[in-house]
Amino acid sequence: MNSEHHTEDEQAWFISHQPDLSDIGFELVTSDRNAGLLKQLALELSPGHPIYVNNANVLGAFSGTDDILLKLDSEVEGARYALVHLTWGGTQTPPWPSTQLIADLDEWLESLNPSPEEELAIQKFNEARRRREQRRHQLSQLGFYLLMVLVIVTLFLAMITQVKPEWFGL
């Protein structure tokens, strides 16, 4: 595995797509982290894996996951990039670590963003979930108020059953 720095074209691509990349948790890696990720990748790859004999450079990693984006030194099945999900175990048996080959970074990034139709469906889903949670909260409040009324009525009934008629001059 190789730990070369990014080309000028790659740096320009990352700079121009920084907002979109940040939204999906992508971050560039330091040279120290790059070396560590490449070492882990080399440990996990075994013969038969699509990128086993291919040198690569880590372009970045995704926060909160074990996914790394690699630039391959040579093309694999028409792809120059790969998204690899590290297992952080020892040597893996192909197809592990799972790998998505990427021919074009722009198309890959576009595939991660929902279409307007998908975005609308997500908004509708979130709105329906918000309404369900609001109703659940309202029902919870209603239940609390009904419980308080029941307690007050019970205490009132308990009190009046303890009242002696002579208290009222009867």
C-alpha positions as CSV (number, residue, x, y, z in Angstrom):
1,M,0.0,0.0,0.0
2,N,1.1,3.5,-0.8
3,S,0.8,6.7,1.2
4,E,1.3,9.4,-1.4
5,H,-0.4,12.8,-1.0
6,H,-3.4,13.9,-2.9
7,T,-3.0,15.2,-6.4
8,E,-4.0,18.8,-7.2
9,D,-7.1,17.6,-9.0
10,E,-8.2,15.6,-6.0
11,Q,-7.5,18.5,-3.6
12,A,-9.6,20.8,-5.8
13,W,-12.4,18.2,-6.0
14,F,-12.4,17.8,-2.2
15,I,-12.4,21.6,-1.7
16,S,-15.3,22.1,-4.1
17,H,-17.4,19.3,-2.6
18,Q,-16.5,20.0,1.1
19,P,-20.1,21.0,2.2
20,D,-21.6,17.8,0.7
21,L,-18.8,15.6,2.0
22,S,-19.1,17.1,5.5
23,D,-22.8,16.4,5.5
24,I,-22.1,12.7,5.1
25,G,-19.4,12.6,7.7
26,F,-16.4,12.5,5.3
27,E,-13.1,13.9,6.6
28,L,-9.6,14.1,5.1
29,V,-7.0,12.1,7.1
30,T,-3.6,13.2,8.4
31,S,-0.5,11.4,7.1
32,D,-0.2,9.5,10.4
33,R,-3.8,8.3,10.2
34,N,-3.3,7.5,6.5
35,A,-0.4,5.2,7.3
36,G,-2.4,3.5,10.1
37,L,-5.4,2.9,7.9
38,L,-3.2,1.6,5.1
39,K,-1.5,-0.8,7.5
40,Q,-4.9,-2.1,8.7
41,L,-6.1,-2.4,5.1
42,A,-3.0,-4.4,4.2
43,L,-3.6,-6.7,7.2
44,E,-7.2,-7.4,6.2
45,L,-6.8,-8.0,2.5
46,S,-6.1,-11.5,1.2
47,P,-5.7,-13.1,-2.2
48,G,-8.9,-13.1,-4.2
49,H,-10.0,-9.6,-2.9
50,P,-10.5,-7.2,-5.8
51,I,-8.0,-4.7,-4.5
52,Y,-5.5,-7.2,-2.9
53,V,-2.5,-6.4,-5.1
54,N,-3.4,-2.8,-5.8
55,N,-1.5,0.0,-4.1
56,A,-3.8,2.7,-2.8
57,N,-3.8,6.0,-1.0
58,V,-6.5,6.9,1.6
59,L,-8.3,9.9,0.5
60,G,-10.5,10.2,3.6
61,A,-12.5,8.4,6.2
62,F,-16.1,8.6,7.4
63,S,-16.6,9.6,11.0
64,G,-18.7,7.2,13.0
65,T,-18.0,4.3,10.6
66,D,-15.1,2.2,9.6
67,D,-15.4,3.3,5.9
68,I,-12.4,4.7,4.1
69,L,-12.2,6.1,0.6
70,L,-9.2,5.0,-1.4
71,K,-7.6,6.1,-4.7
72,L,-6.3,3.0,-6.4
73,D,-3.0,3.1,-8.2
74,S,-4.3,1.0,-11.0
75,E,-7.8,0.5,-12.3
76,V,-10.0,-2.4,-11.1
77,E,-13.0,-3.3,-13.1
78,G,-13.0,0.2,-14.6
79,A,-12.7,1.9,-11.2
80,R,-9.9,4.1,-9.8
81,Y,-11.5,4.5,-6.3
82,A,-12.8,2.2,-3.7
83,L,-14.9,2.6,-0.6
84,V,-13.8,-0.1,1.9
85,H,-15.4,-1.0,5.2
86,L,-12.6,-2.1,7.5
87,T,-13.4,-4.9,10.0
88,W,-10.6,-4.2,12.4
89,G,-10.0,-7.9,12.6
90,G,-7.2,-9.9,11.2
91,T,-6.9,-11.2,7.6
92,Q,-10.3,-11.5,6.1
93,T,-11.7,-13.9,3.5
94,P,-13.1,-12.2,0.4
95,P,-15.4,-10.5,-0.1
96,W,-14.4,-9.0,3.2
97,P,-13.6,-6.3,3.9
98,S,-16.6,-5.2,1.9
99,T,-15.6,-2.9,-1.0
100,Q,-17.5,-0.7,-3.4
101,L,-15.6,0.1,-6.5
102,I,-16.1,3.7,-7.7
103,A,-15.4,4.8,-11.3
104,D,-16.3,8.4,-10.8
105,L,-16.3,10.4,-7.6
106,D,-18.9,12.9,-8.8
107,E,-21.4,10.1,-9.7
108,W,-20.6,8.3,-6.4
109,L,-21.3,11.5,-4.4
110,E,-24.4,12.1,-6.4
111,S,-25.6,8.6,-5.6
112,L,-25.3,9.3,-1.9
113,N,-27.6,12.3,-2.1
114,P,-31.4,11.6,-2.3
115,S,-33.3,12.6,-5.4
116,P,-36.0,15.3,-5.1
117,E,-38.6,12.5,-4.9
118,E,-36.6,10.6,-2.2
119,E,-36.1,13.9,-0.3
120,L,-39.9,14.5,-0.4
121,A,-40.5,11.0,0.8
122,I,-38.0,11.5,3.6
123,Q,-39.7,14.8,4.6
124,K,-43.2,13.1,4.6
125,F,-41.9,10.3,6.7
126,N,-40.2,12.6,9.2
127,E,-43.4,14.8,9.4
128,A,-45.6,11.7,10.0
129,R,-43.1,10.6,12.7
130,R,-43.2,14.0,14.3
131,R,-47.0,14.0,14.4
132,R,-47.1,10.5,15.9
133,E,-44.6,11.6,18.6
134,Q,-46.7,14.7,19.3
135,R,-49.9,12.7,19.6
136,R,-48.1,10.2,21.9
137,H,-46.9,13.1,24.1
138,Q,-50.4,14.6,24.2
139,L,-51.9,11.2,25.2
140,S,-49.3,10.9,27.8
141,Q,-50.2,14.3,29.2
142,L,-53.9,13.4,29.1
143,G,-53.2,10.2,31.0
144,F,-51.4,12.1,33.7
145,Y,-54.2,14.6,34.1
146,L,-56.8,11.8,34.2
147,L,-54.7,10.1,36.9
148,M,-54.6,13.3,38.9
149,V,-58.4,13.7,38.7
150,L,-58.8,10.1,39.8
151,V,-56.5,10.6,42.8
152,I,-58.4,13.8,43.8
153,V,-61.8,12.1,43.4
154,T,-60.6,9.1,45.4
155,L,-59.3,11.3,48.2
156,F,-62.5,13.3,48.2
157,L,-64.6,10.2,48.4
158,A,-62.4,8.8,51.1
159,M,-62.8,12.0,53.0
160,I,-66.6,12.3,52.7
161,T,-67.0,8.6,53.8
162,Q,-65.2,9.5,57.0
163,V,-67.5,12.4,57.7
164,K,-69.9,11.8,60.7
165,P,-73.4,13.2,60.5
166,E,-73.0,14.8,63.9
167,W,-70.4,17.1,62.4
168,F,-73.2,18.8,60.5
169,G,-75.7,18.7,63.4
170,L,-77.7,15.8,62.1
